[in-house]
């Protein structure tokens, strides 16, 4: 059995990797202190895991979590009539994996805006199993809004700013 540790600013997450007949499985042994809960997020988007999201270790592959984040952010924007006419690029993204998700399963992706700048927005994202109070993963995602003609950053204004501000104020 091999042990792995991931250090975070607030604590230590210890994972163990064990072999079984069905392959390798990662088990969450000790929790990260000060994890956010559902109450820390302003809005949730419901998604489902899919068969092809799994990897050879019988859990959702790490790259799929980035799809969950992208789907949730853009679904929220589209649900608020903020479409492709408001061009935005992902400037930065990150994800900390805390415990595995599996198929089949419903997930809730929590969104909140932690920083709303002149032309960029930073989302804090929690990916939760449907009945879980703490996240299976925590992500951060930065969108930069650009002008289609110049491809330079452009100020976030009007309805877009209002929708994003609501995510930072705990409104949905």
C-alpha positions in Angstrom: 0.0 0.0 0.0 1.3 3.4 -0.9 0.5 6.6 0.9 0.3 10.1 -0.7 0.0 13.5 1.0 -1.3 16.7 -0.4 -0.5 19.8 1.6 -2.9 22.7 1.5 -2.6 26.1 3.3 -4.9 25.0 6.1 -4.2 21.3 6.7 -3.0 18.0 5.3 -5.1 15.6 3.1 -3.9 12.0 3.3 -4.8 9.5 0.6 -4.1 5.9 0.4 -3.8 3.9 -2.8 -4.7 0.2 -2.5 -4.8 -2.6 -5.0 -7.8 -4.8 -5.4 -9.1 -7.3 -7.9 -11.1 -4.5 -9.6 -8.2 -2.2 -9.9 -6.8 0.7 -7.9 -9.0 2.7 -5.7 -8.3 5.9 -3.8 -9.9 6.3 -0.4 -10.2 9.5 1.5 -8.7 8.9 4.9 -8.5 12.2 6.6 -10.3 15.5 5.8 -9.0 18.9 5.0 -9.9 21.3 7.8 -12.0 24.3 7.0 -13.7 22.9 4.0 -16.5 25.0 2.6 -20.0 23.7 2.9 -23.0 24.1 0.6 -23.8 27.3 2.5 -20.7 28.9 1.2 -22.0 28.9 -2.4 -24.5 31.4 -3.9 -25.9 29.1 -6.6 -26.0 25.5 -7.6 -26.2 23.8 -11.0 -27.2 20.1 -11.1 -25.3 17.8 -13.3 -24.9 14.0 -13.8 -21.9 11.8 -14.1 -21.7 9.8 -17.3 -20.4 6.3 -18.0 -17.6 7.7 -20.2 -16.5 10.1 -17.3 -14.9 7.1 -15.5 -11.3 6.1 -15.8 -9.6 2.7 -15.4 -9.7 3.2 -11.6 -13.5 3.2 -11.5 -13.9 6.8 -10.5 -14.5 10.1 -12.4 -11.3 11.1 -14.2 -9.6 14.3 -13.0 -10.1 16.1 -16.3 -13.9 15.7 -16.1 -14.0 18.0 -13.0 -12.9 20.8 -15.3 -15.8 20.0 -17.6 -18.1 20.2 -14.6 -16.8 23.6 -13.7 -17.1 24.9 -17.3 -20.6 23.4 -17.7 -21.8 25.0 -14.5 -20.4 28.5 -15.0 -21.6 28.7 -18.6 -25.1 27.1 -17.8 -25.6 29.8 -15.2 -24.6 32.5 -17.6 -26.8 31.1 -20.4 -29.8 30.7 -18.0 -29.4 34.4 -17.3 -29.4 35.3 -21.0 -25.6 36.0 -21.1 -24.6 34.2 -24.3 -21.7 34.2 -26.8 -22.2 37.9 -27.6 -20.3 38.4 -24.3 -17.0 36.8 -25.3 -15.1 35.4 -22.4 -11.9 33.3 -22.2 -10.7 31.1 -19.4 -7.5 32.8 -18.2 -6.8 30.4 -15.3 -8.3 27.3 -13.7 -7.3 25.0 -10.9 -8.9 22.1 -9.0 -8.1 20.4 -5.7 -9.4 16.8 -5.5 -10.7 15.9 -2.1 -12.6 12.6 -2.6 -13.6 10.6 -5.6 -16.9 10.7 -7.4 -18.3 7.8 -9.3 -20.8 6.8 -12.0 -23.8 6.8 -11.8 -24.3 9.8 -9.7 -25.9 13.2 -9.5 -23.7 16.1 -8.6 -24.3 19.7 -7.5 -21.8 22.3 -8.6 -21.7 25.3 -6.3 -20.8 28.7 -7.6 -19.7 32.0 -6.0 -17.8 34.9 -7.3 -14.8 35.7 -5.1 -13.5 38.6 -7.2 -15.2 40.8 -9.7 -12.7 43.0 -11.4 -13.0 45.5 -14.3 -12.7 42.9 -17.1 -12.3 39.6 -15.2 -14.2 37.5 -12.8 -12.9 34.8 -10.4 -15.3 31.9 -9.5 -14.9 29.7 -6.5 -16.5 26.3 -7.3 -17.5 23.4 -5.1 -18.3 20.0 -6.7 -20.5 18.0 -4.4 -22.0 14.5 -4.5 -25.8 15.0 -4.4 -26.2 14.2 -0.7 -22.9 15.5 0.5 -22.4 18.5 2.7 -18.7 19.0 1.8 -17.2 19.1 -1.7 -15.5 16.2 -3.5 -13.4 18.9 -5.3 -12.8 22.7 -5.0 -12.0 24.7 -8.1 -11.2 28.2 -9.1 -11.9 29.5 -12.6 -11.1 33.0 -14.0 -13.0 34.4 -17.0 -11.7 37.5 -18.9 -14.2 39.3 -21.0 -12.8 40.6 -24.3 -13.9 42.9 -27.2 -14.5 40.7 -30.3 -13.0 43.3 -32.6 -9.8 44.2 -30.8 -9.5 40.9 -28.7 -8.4 43.1 -25.8 -10.0 42.9 -22.3 -13.2 44.9 -22.1 -15.1 46.1 -19.0 -17.8 43.9 -17.5 -20.9 46.1 -17.6 -24.7 46.1 -17.3 -26.6 42.9 -17.0 -23.4 40.7 -17.0 -22.0 42.7 -14.0 -25.4 42.4 -12.2 -25.5 38.6 -12.7 -22.0 38.2 -11.5 -22.4 40.6 -8.6 -25.4 38.5 -7.4 -23.1 35.5 -7.1 -20.7 37.4 -4.9 -23.6 38.6 -2.7 -25.1 35.2 -2.1 -28.1 36.0 -4.4 -28.9 33.7 -7.3 
